[in-house]
Amino acid sequence: MAILDPTKDSVLVIHGMGTHEEGANKKEVNDALNEAARGFGLKNFDFEKQVNLIEFNYSDFLDELRNKDGTHGDTLTEHITFLQGYGLGVKLVSKLIKALSDFDEDEMIYTHWLDVLYYGETLYGEKIRVDLALKLIDLLQASNVNGRKVHVIAHSLGTAILHDTLAELYDPDEPMKGKVPELPTSLLALDSIFQIANVSRLVHLLSEVDDPNRSIVNSDGKGACQLLFSVRNQYDPFTWFKTYKRPIVNGGLMKHETVRVVNTHDLKEYVLSPSVARAILGSICLKRISKTAFSAYEKEHAKNSITNKFEELKASFDELKLTAFELEDATFTDKVKALKLFFYVMKEFTALADTIIDTE
């Protein structure tokens, strides 16, 4: 682990699906917060100088697996067949191949959602959770000695990995407990968690770790963190499925409606959102943003909005949201249905988004 400055709090960034170069995501977060800080009128602010900014990268591990498995076939269904030997059941393999054959050549599904299958349906998921647990424990122990705080900013699939790791750390009966140092639960509590583009409930269908709606990962004073923020954009299709709506005692559910880029799942755009940036700067750096400063940045931020172009297609997007809502009461027995519905909605969303790109 990187050497920590004992005079600073620590912020751990956890990336989402896909390939991510080491350090790229913490740079995105840093750049976005610095840009937002300037918008709020904070002079000479540099987030990276305020904290120990660290990243948990599991992308390299999954890329290595993808490349290794690539020798067994270049299509999604061939990869799924190969994963049968790594915890994916024979019956599930057969059902997945039949259900997903229509999506086999879709590059986004191949590179992104293979990660979800690796994490949620194979033995590799536990390895990723143990790796994150060890990193969190190191951070918490070092910070506790120096009386410093630990915060986590997770994005996309990272929100599920963070949730599941914390849920297992707090459960004395989980196998993980035998693989990590024993810590009192009071020490495990993080100071704040930002779940950006929160997909923890959707991925729960695959990972089968504790249900995010009922788990210890909450901020009620007895849970895994002091503050919890769950963030989504109204036009981010990843968050339409099993949307996280659990009431939050300390923190909040945040839904923002402004769209400035067609990729509504983009991490940097999420962090640049005025309400999200204010919450992070306030919770982690203790920066108070006045109403005047917030309003000024909000207006400046909205100048690049393309929300109107999304609203022109609102009826079509609403139909897709209704399709996604079909999974609201889905359980572990609905895994194939969940993946098939997700792929369908994403494919249709991409087609609609492409029409917006064409008119820009």
Secondary structure in CASP SS format (residue, H / E / C, confidence):
PFRMAT SS
TARGET T0000
AUTHOR 0000-0000-0000
METHOD secondary structure of the structure
MODEL  1
M C 1.00
A C 1.00
I C 1.00
L C 1.00
D C 1.00
P C 1.00
T C 1.00
K C 1.00
D C 1.00
S E 1.00
V E 1.00
L E 1.00
V E 1.00
I E 1.00
H C 1.00
G C 1.00
M C 1.00
G C 1.00
T C 1.00
H C 1.00
E C 1.00
E C 1.00
G C 1.00
A H 1.00
N H 1.00
K H 1.00
K H 1.00
E H 1.00
V H 1.00
N H 1.00
D H 1.00
A H 1.00
L H 1.00
N H 1.00
E H 1.00
A H 1.00
A H 1.00
R H 1.00
G H 1.00
F C 1.00
G C 1.00
L C 1.00
K C 1.00
N C 1.00
F C 1.00
D C 1.00
F H 1.00
E H 1.00
K H 1.00
Q H 1.00
V C 1.00
N E 1.00
L E 1.00
I E 1.00
E E 1.00
F E 1.00
N C 1.00
Y C 1.00
S H 1.00
D H 1.00
F H 1.00
L H 1.00
D H 1.00
E H 1.00
L H 1.00
R H 1.00
N H 1.00
K H 1.00
D H 1.00
G H 1.00
T H 1.00
H H 1.00
G C 1.00
D C 1.00
T C 1.00
L H 1.00
T H 1.00
E H 1.00
H H 1.00
I H 1.00
T H 1.00
F H 1.00
L H 1.00
Q H 1.00
G H 1.00
Y H 1.00
G C 1.00
L C 1.00
G C 1.00
V H 1.00
K H 1.00
L H 1.00
V H 1.00
S H 1.00
K H 1.00
L H 1.00
I H 1.00
K H 1.00
A H 1.00
L H 1.00
S H 1.00
D H 1.00
F H 1.00
D C 1.00
E C 1.00
D C 1.00
E H 1.00
M H 1.00
I H 1.00
Y H 1.00
T H 1.00
H H 1.00
W H 1.00
L H 1.00
D H 1.00
V H 1.00
L H 1.00
Y H 1.00
Y H 1.00
G H 1.00
E H 1.00
T C 1.00
L C 1.00
Y H 1.00
G H 1.00
E H 1.00
K H 1.00
I H 1.00
R H 1.00
V H 1.00
D H 1.00
L H 1.00
A H 1.00
L H 1.00
K H 1.00
L H 1.00
I H 1.00
D H 1.00
L H 1.00
L H 1.00
Q H 1.00
A H 1.00
S H 1.00
N H 1.00
V H 1.00
N C 1.00
G C 1.00
R C 1.00
K C 1.00
V E 1.00
H E 1.00
V E 1.00
I E 1.00
A E 1.00
H E 1.00
S C 1.00
L H 1.00
G H 1.00
T H 1.00
A H 1.00
I H 1.00
L H 1.00
H H 1.00
D H 1.00
T H 1.00
L H 1.00
A H 1.00
E H 1.00
L H 1.00
Y H 1.00
D C 1.00
P C 1.00
D C 1.00
E C 1.00
P H 1.00
M H 1.00
K H 1.00
G H 1.00
K C 1.00
V C 1.00
P C 1.00
E C 1.00
L C 1.00
P C 1.00
T H 1.00
S H 1.00
L H 1.00
L H 1.00
A C 1.00
L E 1.00
D E 1.00
S E 1.00
I E 1.00
F E 1.00
Q E 1.00
I E 1.00
A C 1.00
N C 1.00
V C 1.00
S H 1.00
R H 1.00
L H 1.00
V H 1.00
H H 1.00
L H 1.00
L H 1.00
S H 1.00
E C 1.00
V C 1.00
D C 1.00
D C 1.00
P C 1.00
N C 1.00
R C 1.00
S C 1.00
I C 1.00
V C 1.00
N C 1.00
S C 1.00
D C 1.00
G C 1.00
K C 1.00
G C 1.00
A C 1.00
C E 1.00
Q E 1.00
L E 1.00
L E 1.00
F E 1.00
S E 1.00
V E 1.00
R E 1.00
N E 1.00
Q C 1.00
Y C 1.00
D C 1.00
P H 1.00
F H 1.00
T H 1.00
W C 1.00
F C 1.00
K C 1.00
T C 1.00
Y C 1.00
K C 1.00
R C 1.00
P C 1.00
I C 1.00
V C 1.00
N C 1.00
G E 1.00
G E 1.00
L E 1.00
M E 1.00
K E 1.00
H E 1.00
E C 1.00
T C 1.00
V C 1.00
R C 1.00
V C 1.00
V C 1.00
N C 1.00
T C 1.00
H C 1.00
D C 1.00
L H 1.00
K H 1.00
E H 1.00
Y H 1.00
V H 1.00
L H 1.00
S C 1.00
P H 1.00
S H 1.00
V H 1.00
A H 1.00
R H 1.00
A H 1.00
I H 1.00
L H 1.00
G H 1.00
S H 1.00
I H 1.00
C C 1.00
L C 1.00
K C 1.00
R C 1.00
I C 1.00
S C 1.00
K H 1.00
T H 1.00
A H 1.00
F H 1.00
S H 1.00
A H 1.00
Y H 1.00
E H 1.00
K H 1.00
E H 1.00
H H 1.00
A H 1.00
K C 1.00
N C 1.00
S C 1.00
I C 1.00
T H 1.00
N H 1.00
K H 1.00
F H 1.00
E H 1.00
E C 1.00
L C 1.00
K H 1.00
A H 1.00
S H 1.00
F H 1.00
D H 1.00
E H 1.00
L H 1.00
K H 1.00
L H 1.00
T H 1.00
A H 1.00
F H 1.00
E C 1.00
L C 1.00
E C 1.00
D C 1.00
A C 1.00
T C 1.00
F H 1.00
T H 1.00
D H 1.00
K H 1.00
V H 1.00
K H 1.00
A H 1.00
L H 1.00
K H 1.00
L H 1.00
F H 1.00
F H 1.00
Y H 1.00
V H 1.00
M H 1.00
K H 1.00
E H 1.00
F H 1.00
T H 1.00
A H 1.00
L H 1.00
A H 1.00
D H 1.00
T H 1.00
I H 1.00
I H 1.00
D H 1.00
T H 1.00
E C 1.00
END
